[in-house]
Amino acid sequence: MNRWHVLGPALAAAAGLLLFADPPAPSVVVNPTVSTSARAETPPKRARSTPDSDAVVPALLDRHVLYPMAAASGAARDLFADLNRAVDAPVPSAEPLKVGPPDLPFVYVGKKQEAGEWEVFLSKSEMTWVVKEGQLVENVYQVVKIAPPVLTMVYLPMNHLQTLPIGEAE
């Protein structure tokens, strides 16, 4: 069976209801005859919960009735006047900041001892190095000493020694 055999009559029925159905009866009645002074003295009436009853919606109130202070002053007031807009300046610390070398960017992968000399495998991102004592790495670090459980490197721009744990000798 074609899907239009089912959907076609359903679409036609929905279009017919939209075009030929009676509009819903208004459920809200506005009473425009209430004076401004009467509105300020009496509270607005609440709408009843039954849908076919005549609900009363109060007319709009004037601005001076709602906000008597603004009307009395006659001038526009700054709504944000009581906010503190001052930005606190940073307090200088008693000690100057100590600038040191960055942390070692290498990850220890493994080590081996061959002919009495240690070789350590280091990794950074997708690069891997096999380093020995005295070797430069990225022209920034130099391996000073390999003595398990640590590898000692010097950060050349600041001439600062740093260590990397590599585990005990096996």
TIVO-2410 file (N, C-alpha, C; in nm, 3 decimals):
# residues 170
REC num residu      c1      c2      c3 atome chaine
REC   1      M   0.085  -0.118   0.000     N      A
REC   1      M   0.000   0.000   0.000    CA      A
REC   1      M   0.089   0.124   0.000     C      A
REC   2      N   0.056   0.220  -0.081     N      A
REC   2      N   0.134   0.343  -0.092    CA      A
REC   2      N   0.110   0.430   0.031     C      A
REC   3      R   0.215   0.493   0.079     N      A
REC   3      R   0.201   0.575   0.201    CA      A
REC   3      R   0.113   0.697   0.178     C      A
REC   4      W   0.100   0.742   0.054     N      A
REC   4      W   0.015   0.858   0.026    CA      A
REC   4      W  -0.133   0.823   0.039     C      A
REC   5      H  -0.167   0.694   0.031     N      A
REC   5      H  -0.306   0.653   0.052    CA      A
REC   5      H  -0.349   0.678   0.196     C      A
REC   6      V  -0.253   0.675   0.288     N      A
REC   6      V  -0.283   0.700   0.429    CA      A
REC   6      V  -0.260   0.846   0.464     C      A
REC   7      L  -0.149   0.901   0.415     N      A
REC   7      L  -0.115   1.039   0.451    CA      A
REC   7      L  -0.201   1.143   0.380     C      A
REC   8      G  -0.245   1.114   0.259     N      A
REC   8      G  -0.326   1.210   0.183    CA      A
REC   8      G  -0.456   1.246   0.252     C      A
REC   9      P  -0.538   1.147   0.291     N      A
REC   9      P  -0.663   1.181   0.362    CA      A
REC   9      P  -0.637   1.248   0.497     C      A
REC  10      A  -0.530   1.209   0.566     N      A
REC  10      A  -0.500   1.272   0.694    CA      A
REC  10      A  -0.463   1.418   0.674     C      A
REC  11      L  -0.388   1.449   0.570     N      A
REC  11      L  -0.351   1.587   0.540    CA      A
REC  11      L  -0.473   1.668   0.500     C      A
REC  12      A  -0.560   1.609   0.422     N      A
REC  12      A  -0.683   1.679   0.381    CA      A
REC  12      A  -0.772   1.707   0.502     C      A
REC  13      A  -0.783   1.613   0.594     N      A
REC  13      A  -0.865   1.633   0.713    CA      A
REC  13      A  -0.808   1.744   0.801     C      A
REC  14      A  -0.675   1.748   0.815     N      A
REC  14      A  -0.614   1.853   0.896    CA      A
REC  14      A  -0.634   1.990   0.832     C      A
REC  15      A  -0.621   1.999   0.701     N      A
REC  15      A  -0.641   2.127   0.631    CA      A
REC  15      A  -0.786   2.171   0.644     C      A
REC  16      G  -0.879   2.076   0.635     N      A
REC  16      G  -1.021   2.109   0.650    CA      A
REC  16      G  -1.051   2.162   0.788     C      A
REC  17      L  -0.994   2.104   0.891     N      A
REC  17      L  -1.017   2.154   1.027    CA      A
REC  17      L  -0.962   2.294   1.045     C      A
REC  18      L  -0.846   2.321   0.985     N      A
REC  18      L  -0.790   2.455   0.996    CA      A
REC  18      L  -0.874   2.560   0.925     C      A
REC  19      L  -0.927   2.526   0.810     N      A
REC  19      L  -1.003   2.624   0.731    CA      A
REC  19      L  -1.146   2.642   0.778     C      A
REC  20      F  -1.213   2.535   0.817     N      A
REC  20      F  -1.357   2.544   0.841    CA      A
REC  20      F  -1.397   2.533   0.987     C      A
REC  21      A  -1.307   2.516   1.077     N      A
REC  21      A  -1.341   2.505   1.219    CA      A
REC  21      A  -1.372   2.643   1.275     C      A
REC  22      D  -1.457   2.647   1.377     N      A
REC  22      D  -1.491   2.774   1.443    CA      A
REC  22      D  -1.371   2.821   1.523     C      A
REC  23      P  -1.342   2.953   1.522     N      A
REC  23      P  -1.231   3.004   1.602    CA      A
REC  23      P  -1.264   2.989   1.750     C      A
REC  24      P  -1.163   2.971   1.834     N      A
REC  24      P  -1.191   2.958   1.978    CA      A
REC  24      P  -1.245   3.087   2.035     C      A
REC  25      A  -1.330   3.072   2.133     N      A
REC  25      A  -1.390   3.189   2.198    CA      A
REC  25      A  -1.284   3.260   2.280     C      A
REC  26      P  -1.281   3.394   2.280     N      A
REC  26      P  -1.181   3.466   2.361    CA      A
REC  26      P  -1.206   3.441   2.508     C      A
REC  27      S  -1.098   3.413   2.580     N      A
REC  27      S  -1.113   3.383   2.722    CA      A
REC  27      S  -1.069   3.499   2.810     C      A
REC  28      V  -1.025   3.611   2.750     N      A
REC  28      V  -0.978   3.725   2.828    CA      A
REC  28      V  -1.058   3.848   2.787     C      A
REC  29      V  -1.110   3.918   2.886     N      A
REC  29      V  -1.184   4.042   2.862    CA      A
REC  29      V  -1.109   4.153   2.930     C      A
REC  30      V  -1.079   4.260   2.856     N      A
REC  30      V  -1.006   4.374   2.912    CA      A
REC  30      V  -1.106   4.481   2.947     C      A
REC  31      N  -1.093   4.537   3.067     N      A
REC  31      N  -1.182   4.642   3.114    CA      A
REC  31      N  -1.108   4.774   3.108     C      A
REC  32      P  -1.123   4.855   3.001     N      A
REC  32      P  -1.047   4.979   2.988    CA      A
REC  32      P  -1.106   5.097   3.063     C      A
REC  33      T  -1.216   5.082   3.134     N      A
REC  33      T  -1.282   5.197   3.197    CA      A
REC  33      T  -1.229   5.227   3.336     C      A
REC  34      V  -1.132   5.154   3.388     N      A
REC  34      V  -1.081   5.177   3.522    CA      A
REC  34      V  -0.989   5.298   3.519     C      A
REC  35      S  -1.006   5.391   3.613     N      A
REC  35      S  -0.923   5.512   3.616    CA      A
REC  35      S  -0.787   5.482   3.679     C      A
REC  36      T  -0.692   5.573   3.660     N      A
REC  36      T  -0.557   5.556   3.712    CA      A
REC  36      T  -0.557   5.556   3.864     C      A
REC  37      S  -0.634   5.643   3.927     N      A
REC  37      S  -0.636   5.649   4.073    CA      A
REC  37      S  -0.698   5.522   4.131     C      A
REC  38      A  -0.798   5.470   4.066     N      A
REC  38      A  -0.861   5.347   4.116    CA      A
REC  38      A  -0.767   5.228   4.101     C      A
REC  39      R  -0.686   5.229   3.994     N      A
REC  39      R  -0.592   5.120   3.973    CA      A
REC  39      R  -0.484   5.118   4.080     C      A
REC  40      A  -0.442   5.233   4.125     N      A
REC  40      A  -0.335   5.240   4.225    CA      A
REC  40      A  -0.384   5.195   4.361     C      A
REC  41      E  -0.515   5.211   4.389     N      A
REC  41      E  -0.566   5.179   4.522    CA      A
REC  41      E  -0.612   5.034   4.533     C      A
REC  42      T  -0.665   4.976   4.428     N      A
REC  42      T  -0.717   4.840   4.437    CA      A
REC  42      T  -0.621   4.743   4.370     C      A
REC  43      P  -0.601   4.630   4.432     N      A
REC  43      P  -0.513   4.530   4.370    CA      A
REC  43      P  -0.580   4.469   4.247     C      A
REC  44      P  -0.503   4.423   4.151     N      A
REC  44      P  -0.563   4.363   4.031    CA      A
REC  44      P  -0.634   4.233   4.065     C      A
REC  45      K  -0.741   4.207   3.991     N      A
REC  45      K  -0.818   4.084   4.012    CA      A
REC  45      K  -0.746   3.969   3.944     C      A
REC  46      R  -0.757   3.852   4.005     N      A
REC  46      R  -0.695   3.734   3.947    CA      A
REC  46      R  -0.793   3.667   3.851     C      A
REC  47      A  -0.735   3.605   3.749     N      A
REC  47      A  -0.818   3.532   3.653    CA      A
REC  47      A  -0.869   3.405   3.719     C      A
REC  48      R  -0.991   3.367   3.684     N      A
REC  48      R  -1.048   3.245   3.739    CA      A
REC  48      R  -0.989   3.125   3.666     C      A
REC  49      S  -0.994   3.010   3.729     N      A
REC  49      S  -0.929   2.892   3.672    CA      A
REC  49      S  -1.015   2.823   3.566     C      A
REC  50      T  -1.145   2.853   3.557     N      A
REC  50      T  -1.228   2.786   3.458    CA      A
REC  50      T  -1.206   2.852   3.322     C      A
REC  51      P  -1.192   2.773   3.215     N      A
REC  51      P  -1.158   2.830   3.085    CA      A
REC  51      P  -1.271   2.909   3.020     C      A
REC  52      D  -1.397   2.882   3.051     N      A
REC  52      D  -1.505   2.952   2.983    CA      A
REC  52      D  -1.560   3.068   3.065     C      A
REC  53      S  -1.496   3.105   3.174     N      A
REC  53      S  -1.541   3.220   3.253    CA      A
REC  53      S  -1.479   3.347   3.197     C      A
REC  54      D  -1.533   3.461   3.234     N      A
REC  54      D  -1.479   3.590   3.190    CA      A
REC  54      D  -1.368   3.632   3.284     C      A
REC  55      A  -1.245   3.626   3.236     N      A
REC  55      A  -1.130   3.665   3.317    CA      A
REC  55      A  -1.105   3.814   3.297     C      A
REC  56      V  -1.061   3.881   3.402     N      A
REC  56      V  -1.035   4.024   3.396    CA      A
REC  56      V  -0.884   4.046   3.400     C      A
REC  57      V  -0.833   4.118   3.300     N      A
REC  57      V  -0.693   4.153   3.293    CA      A
REC  57      V  -0.682   4.301   3.322     C      A
REC  58      P  -0.602   4.342   3.419     N      A
REC  58      P  -0.594   4.486   3.451    CA      A
REC  58      P  -0.523   4.561   3.339     C      A
REC  59      A  -0.561   4.687   3.325     N      A
REC  59      A  -0.497   4.773   3.226    CA      A
REC  59      A  -0.357   4.808   3.275     C      A
REC  60      L  -0.274   4.856   3.185     N      A
REC  60      L  -0.137   4.892   3.221    CA      A
REC  60      L  -0.135   5.011   3.315     C      A
REC  61      L  -0.043   5.009   3.410     N      A
REC  61      L  -0.029   5.119   3.504    CA      A
REC  61      L   0.073   5.220   3.451     C      A
REC  62      D   0.053   5.344   3.487     N      A
REC  62      D   0.149   5.447   3.446    CA      A
REC  62      D   0.280   5.430   3.521     C      A
REC  63      R   0.386   5.480   3.462     N      A
REC  63      R   0.520   5.467   3.520    CA      A
REC  63      R   0.531   5.539   3.654     C      A
REC  64      H   0.471   5.657   3.668     N      A
REC  64      H   0.482   5.731   3.794    CA      A
REC  64      H   0.408   5.661   3.908     C      A
REC  65      V   0.311   5.576   3.877     N      A
REC  65      V   0.242   5.500   3.981    CA      A
REC  65      V   0.333   5.387   4.030     C      A
REC  66      L   0.402   5.323   3.937     N      A
REC  66      L   0.488   5.212   3.974    CA      A
REC  66      L   0.619   5.258   4.038     C      A
REC  67      Y   0.675   5.369   3.988     N      A
REC  67      Y   0.804   5.418   4.034    CA      A
REC  67      Y   0.790   5.564   4.078     C      A
REC  68      P   0.735   5.590   4.196     N      A
REC  68      P   0.713   5.729   4.238    CA      A
REC  68      P   0.843   5.804   4.263     C      A
REC  69      M   0.951   5.738   4.301     N      A
REC  69      M   1.078   5.808   4.329    CA      A
REC  69      M   1.138   5.864   4.201     C      A
REC  70      A   1.132   5.791   4.093     N      A
REC  70      A   1.188   5.839   3.966    CA      A
REC  70      A   1.107   5.955   3.913     C      A
REC  71      A   0.976   5.954   3.932     N      A
REC  71      A   0.893   6.062   3.883    CA      A
REC  71      A   0.915   6.188   3.966     C      A
REC  72      A   0.943   6.175   4.095     N      A
REC  72      A   0.962   6.291   4.181    CA      A
REC  72      A   1.093   6.362   4.150     C      A
REC  73      S   1.198   6.288   4.119     N      A
REC  73      S   1.326   6.353   4.094    CA      A
REC  73      S   1.328   6.422   3.960     C      A
REC  74      G   1.254   6.370   3.863     N      A
REC  74      G   1.245   6.435   3.732    CA      A
REC  74      G   1.364   6.408   3.642     C      A
REC  75      A   1.472   6.354   3.693     N      A
REC  75      A   1.591   6.327   3.612    CA      A
REC  75      A   1.617   6.178   3.610     C      A
REC  76      A   1.681   6.136   3.505     N      A
REC  76      A   1.717   5.995   3.495    CA      A
REC  76      A   1.827   5.965   3.594     C      A
REC  77      R   1.814   5.854   3.663     N      A
REC  77      R   1.917   5.821   3.760    CA      A
REC  77      R   2.005   5.709   3.706     C      A
REC  78      D   2.127   5.704   3.756     N      A
REC  78      D   2.223   5.602   3.713    CA      A
REC  78      D   2.194   5.475   3.792     C      A
REC  79      L   2.157   5.369   3.721     N      A
REC  79      L   2.123   5.244   3.787    CA      A
REC  79      L   2.244   5.174   3.847     C      A
REC  80      F   2.364   5.205   3.795     N      A
REC  80      F   2.484   5.137   3.839    CA      A
REC  80      F   2.575   5.229   3.921     C      A
REC  81      A   2.522   5.331   3.980     N      A
REC  81      A   2.604   5.428   4.053    CA      A
REC  81      A   2.668   5.367   4.177     C      A
REC  82      D   2.600   5.273   4.243     N      A
REC  82      D   2.653   5.218   4.366    CA      A
REC  82      D   2.750   5.101   4.344     C      A
REC  83      L   2.779   5.066   4.220     N      A
REC  83      L   2.875   4.959   4.193    CA      A
REC  83      L   3.016   5.015   4.196     C      A
REC  84      N   3.106   4.938   4.253     N      A
REC  84      N   3.246   4.979   4.259    CA      A
REC  84      N   3.314   4.934   4.132     C      A
REC  85      R   3.357   5.027   4.049     N      A
REC  85      R   3.419   4.993   3.922    CA      A
REC  85      R   3.571   4.995   3.930     C      A
REC  86      A   3.626   5.024   4.045     N      A
REC  86      A   3.771   5.031   4.059    CA      A
REC  86      A   3.830   4.891   4.051     C      A
REC  87      V   3.936   4.877   3.977     N      A
REC  87      V   4.006   4.751   3.964    CA      A
REC  87      V   4.122   4.751   4.062     C      A
REC  88      D   4.127   4.646   4.143     N      A
REC  88      D   4.236   4.639   4.240    CA      A
REC  88      D   4.367   4.612   4.168     C      A
REC  89      A   4.466   4.695   4.198     N      A
REC  89      A   4.598   4.677   4.138    CA      A
REC  89      A   4.667   4.560   4.204     C      A
REC  90      P   4.743   4.483   4.127     N      A
REC  90      P   4.813   4.370   4.189    CA      A
REC  90      P   4.915   4.419   4.292     C      A
REC  91      V   4.919   4.349   4.403     N      A
REC  91      V   5.009   4.386   4.511    CA      A
REC  91      V   5.147   4.326   4.479     C      A
REC  92      P   5.249   4.410   4.473     N      A
REC  92      P   5.382   4.355   4.445    CA      A
REC  92      P   5.427   4.267   4.561     C      A
REC  93      S   5.484   4.153   4.526     N      A
REC  93      S   5.528   4.061   4.630    CA      A
REC  93      S   5.664   4.107   4.684     C      A
REC  94      A   5.693   4.063   4.805     N      A
REC  94      A   5.819   4.101   4.868    CA      A
REC  94      A   5.937   4.034   4.798     C      A
REC  95      E   5.916   3.913   4.749     N      A
REC  95      E   6.023   3.841   4.681    CA      A
REC  95      E   6.007   3.855   4.530     C      A
REC  96      P   6.115   3.878   4.461     N      A
REC  96      P   6.104   3.882   4.315    CA      A
REC  96      P   6.077   3.742   4.262     C      A
REC  97      L   6.012   3.737   4.147     N      A
REC  97      L   5.981   3.608   4.088    CA      A
REC  97      L   6.108   3.537   4.046     C      A
REC  98      K   6.115   3.410   4.077     N      A
REC  98      K   6.232   3.331   4.038    CA      A
REC  98      K   6.202   3.263   3.906     C      A
REC  99      V   6.281   3.297   3.808     N      A
REC  99      V   6.264   3.237   3.677    CA      A
REC  99      V   6.361   3.122   3.665     C      A
REC 100      G   6.309   3.005   3.638     N      A
REC 100      G   6.393   2.887   3.628    CA      A
REC 100      G   6.375   2.822   3.493     C      A
REC 101      P   6.448   2.718   3.469     N      A
REC 101      P   6.437   2.648   3.342    CA      A
REC 101      P   6.305   2.573   3.335     C      A
REC 102      P   6.259   2.544   3.216     N      A
REC 102      P   6.137   2.465   3.205    CA      A
REC 102      P   6.162   2.321   3.250     C      A
REC 103      D   6.056   2.252   3.283     N      A
REC 103      D   6.069   2.111   3.319    CA      A
REC 103      D   6.121   2.033   3.199     C      A
REC 104      L   6.185   1.923   3.227     N      A
REC 104      L   6.236   1.840   3.118    CA      A
REC 104      L   6.119   1.790   3.032     C      A
REC 105      P   6.127   1.812   2.901     N      A
REC 105      P   6.016   1.772   2.815    CA      A
REC 105      P   6.021   1.626   2.772     C      A
REC 106      F   6.117   1.552   2.823     N      A
REC 106      F   6.139   1.415   2.777    CA      A
REC 106      F   6.073   1.315   2.869     C      A
REC 107      V   6.037   1.202   2.810     N      A
REC 107      V   5.980   1.090   2.885    CA      A
REC 107      V   6.079   0.975   2.874     C      A
REC 108      Y   6.110   0.916   2.985     N      A
REC 108      Y   6.202   0.801   2.988    CA      A
REC 108      Y   6.132   0.680   2.927     C      A
REC 109      V   6.199   0.617   2.829     N      A
REC 109      V   6.143   0.499   2.763    CA      A
REC 109      V   6.216   0.373   2.808     C      A
REC 110      G   6.348   0.379   2.814     N      A
REC 110      G   6.423   0.261   2.853    CA      A
REC 110      G   6.573   0.291   2.855     C      A
REC 111      K   6.653   0.189   2.893     N      A
REC 111      K   6.799   0.206   2.897    CA      A
REC 111      K   6.864   0.072   2.869     C      A
REC 112      K   6.990   0.078   2.827     N      A
REC 112      K   7.068  -0.046   2.811    CA      A
REC 112      K   7.214  -0.012   2.833     C      A
REC 113      Q   7.288  -0.113   2.876     N      A
REC 113      Q   7.432  -0.095   2.898    CA      A
REC 113      Q   7.504  -0.183   2.797     C      A
REC 114      E   7.588  -0.118   2.719     N      A
REC 114      E   7.661  -0.191   2.616    CA      A
REC 114      E   7.808  -0.154   2.625     C      A
REC 115      A   7.893  -0.251   2.642     N      A
REC 115      A   8.039  -0.232   2.654    CA      A
REC 115      A   8.071  -0.137   2.768     C      A
REC 116      G   7.998  -0.148   2.880     N      A
REC 116      G   8.025  -0.067   2.997    CA      A
REC 116      G   7.972   0.077   2.987     C      A
REC 117      E   7.900   0.111   2.881     N      A
REC 117      E   7.848   0.247   2.863    CA      A
REC 117      E   7.695   0.241   2.855     C      A
REC 118      W   7.631   0.333   2.929     N      A
REC 118      W   7.485   0.337   2.932    CA      A
REC 118      W   7.432   0.416   2.812     C      A
REC 119      E   7.322   0.366   2.754     N      A
REC 119      E   7.244   0.439   2.655    CA      A
REC 119      E   7.102   0.448   2.709     C      A
REC 120      V   7.045   0.568   2.699     N      A
REC 120      V   6.909   0.590   2.752    CA      A
REC 120      V   6.820   0.631   2.635     C      A
REC 121      F   6.699   0.574   2.631     N      A
REC 121      F   6.601   0.605   2.528    CA      A
REC 121      F   6.504   0.708   2.584     C      A
REC 122      L   6.499   0.826   2.519     N      A
REC 122      L   6.411   0.935   2.560    CA      A
REC 122      L   6.310   0.963   2.449     C      A
REC 123      S   6.192   1.009   2.488     N      A
REC 123      S   6.086   1.037   2.391    CA      A
REC 123      S   6.025   1.173   2.420     C      A
REC 124      K   5.988   1.241   2.311     N      A
REC 124      K   5.915   1.368   2.322    CA      A
REC 124      K   5.823   1.374   2.201     C      A
REC 125      S   5.694   1.382   2.224     N      A
REC 125      S   5.593   1.376   2.117    CA      A
REC 125      S   5.614   1.249   2.036     C      A
REC 126      E   5.647   1.263   1.908     N      A
REC 126      E   5.667   1.145   1.823    CA      A
REC 126      E   5.815   1.118   1.798     C      A
REC 127      M   5.902   1.193   1.860     N      A
REC 127      M   6.046   1.177   1.841    CA      A
REC 127      M   6.104   1.089   1.952     C      A
REC 128      T   6.206   1.009   1.918     N      A
REC 128      T   6.276   0.925   2.016    CA      A
REC 128      T   6.426   0.942   1.994     C      A
REC 129      W   6.500   0.958   2.105     N      A
REC 129      W   6.645   0.972   2.100    CA      A
REC 129      W   6.710   0.860   2.181     C      A
REC 130      V   6.825   0.816   2.133     N      A
REC 130      V   6.911   0.727   2.209    CA      A
REC 130      V   7.031   0.813   2.247     C      A
REC 131      V   7.046   0.843   2.378     N      A
REC 131      V   7.148   0.938   2.421    CA      A
REC 131      V   7.256   0.869   2.503     C      A
REC 132      K   7.376   0.927   2.495     N      A
REC 132      K   7.492   0.882   2.573    CA      A
REC 132      K   7.548   1.005   2.644     C      A
REC 133      E   7.640   0.985   2.735     N      A
REC 133      E   7.701   1.097   2.807    CA      A
REC 133      E   7.770   1.190   2.709     C      A
REC 134      G   7.749   1.322   2.728     N      A
REC 134      G   7.811   1.424   2.646    CA      A
REC 134      G   7.733   1.461   2.521     C      A
REC 135      Q   7.623   1.393   2.491     N      A
REC 135      Q   7.548   1.416   2.368    CA      A
REC 135      Q   7.450   1.532   2.384     C      A
REC 136      L   7.431   1.613   2.276     N      A
REC 136      L   7.334   1.722   2.273    CA      A
REC 136      L   7.199   1.668   2.227     C      A
REC 137      V   7.094   1.720   2.288     N      A
REC 137      V   6.958   1.684   2.249    CA      A
REC 137      V   6.885   1.813   2.215     C      A
REC 138      E   6.842   1.826   2.091     N      A
REC 138      E   6.770   1.944   2.041    CA      A
REC 138      E   6.851   2.072   2.055     C      A
REC 139      N   6.981   2.065   2.067     N      A
REC 139      N   7.069   2.181   2.083    CA      A
REC 139      N   7.033   2.266   2.204     C      A
REC 140      V   6.958   2.211   2.298     N      A
REC 140      V   6.917   2.284   2.418    CA      A
REC 140      V   6.961   2.209   2.543     C      A
REC 141      Y   6.961   2.079   2.540     N      A
REC 141      Y   6.997   1.997   2.654    CA      A
REC 141      Y   7.123   1.917   2.620     C      A
REC 142      Q   7.209   1.897   2.720     N      A
REC 142      Q   7.326   1.813   2.703    CA      A
REC 142      Q   7.328   1.711   2.816     C      A
REC 143      V   7.351   1.584   2.778     N      A
REC 143      V   7.358   1.478   2.878    CA      A
REC 143      V   7.493   1.489   2.948     C      A
REC 144      V   7.490   1.508   3.080     N      A
REC 144      V   7.611   1.523   3.159    CA      A
REC 144      V   7.655   1.387   3.212     C      A
REC 145      K   7.561   1.312   3.272     N      A
REC 145      K   7.600   1.187   3.335    CA      A
REC 145      K   7.482   1.090   3.334     C      A
REC 146      I   7.510   0.966   3.305     N      A
REC 146      I   7.410   0.860   3.315    CA      A
REC 146      I   7.457   0.766   3.424     C      A
REC 147      A   7.394   0.773   3.539     N      A
REC 147      A   7.426   0.687   3.652    CA      A
REC 147      A   7.294   0.644   3.715     C      A
REC 148      P   7.243   0.526   3.674     N      A
REC 148      P   7.115   0.482   3.730    CA      A
REC 148      P   7.116   0.493   3.881     C      A
REC 149      P   7.015   0.547   3.940     N      A
REC 149      P   6.877   0.564   3.897    CA      A
REC 149      P   6.844   0.700   3.836     C      A
REC 150      V   6.941   0.785   3.802     N      A
REC 150      V   6.909   0.916   3.745    CA      A
REC 150      V   6.994   0.944   3.622     C      A
REC 151      L   6.939   1.027   3.535     N      A
REC 151      L   7.009   1.082   3.419    CA      A
REC 151      L   7.021   1.231   3.446     C      A
REC 152      T   7.140   1.286   3.437     N      A
REC 152      T   7.162   1.428   3.464    CA      A
REC 152      T   7.186   1.499   3.332     C      A
REC 153      M   7.107   1.606   3.311     N      A
REC 153      M   7.120   1.687   3.190    CA      A
REC 153      M   7.138   1.832   3.232     C      A
REC 154      V   7.199   1.911   3.144     N      A
REC 154      V   7.214   2.054   3.168    CA      A
REC 154      V   7.130   2.127   3.064     C      A
REC 155      Y   7.052   2.224   3.113     N      A
REC 155      Y   6.975   2.311   3.025    CA      A
REC 155      Y   7.068   2.424   2.983     C      A
REC 156      L   7.114   2.421   2.859     N      A
REC 156      L   7.223   2.508   2.814    CA      A
REC 156      L   7.191   2.658   2.818     C      A
REC 157      P   7.072   2.706   2.783     N      A
REC 157      P   7.049   2.851   2.789    CA      A
REC 157      P   7.068   2.911   2.927     C      A
REC 158      M   7.044   2.834   3.033     N      A
REC 158      M   7.058   2.887   3.169    CA      A
REC 158      M   7.168   2.815   3.246     C      A
REC 159      N   7.234   2.719   3.184     N      A
REC 159      N   7.339   2.641   3.247    CA      A
REC 159      N   7.289   2.582   3.380     C      A
REC 160      H   7.174   2.516   3.373     N      A
REC 160      H   7.108   2.463   3.493    CA      A
REC 160      H   7.099   2.311   3.484     C      A
REC 161      L   7.142   2.243   3.589     N      A
REC 161      L   7.137   2.096   3.592    CA      A
REC 161      L   6.997   2.048   3.627     C      A
REC 162      Q   6.953   1.942   3.557     N      A
REC 162      Q   6.825   1.881   3.584    CA      A
REC 162      Q   6.843   1.729   3.579     C      A
REC 163      T   6.759   1.660   3.656     N      A
REC 163      T   6.772   1.514   3.661    CA      A
REC 163      T   6.640   1.450   3.617     C      A
REC 164      L   6.653   1.330   3.561     N      A
REC 164      L   6.539   1.252   3.517    CA      A
REC 164      L   6.555   1.111   3.574     C      A
REC 165      P   6.456   1.063   3.650     N      A
REC 165      P   6.468   0.927   3.705    CA      A
REC 165      P   6.458   0.823   3.593     C      A
REC 166      I   6.551   0.728   3.595     N      A
REC 166      I   6.555   0.624   3.491    CA      A
REC 166      I   6.552   0.483   3.550     C      A
REC 167      G   6.538   0.470   3.678     N      A
REC 167      G   6.530   0.339   3.739    CA      A
REC 167      G   6.667   0.281   3.772     C      A
REC 168      E   6.663   0.178   3.854     N      A
REC 168      E   6.788   0.115   3.901    CA      A
REC 168      E   6.854   0.037   3.788     C      A
REC 169      A   6.986   0.015   3.804     N      A
REC 169      A   7.061  -0.066   3.709    CA      A
REC 169      A   7.022  -0.213   3.728     C      A
REC 170      E   7.007  -0.285   3.621     N      A
REC 170      E   6.963  -0.425   3.631    CA      A
REC 170      E   7.075  -0.518   3.594     C      A
***
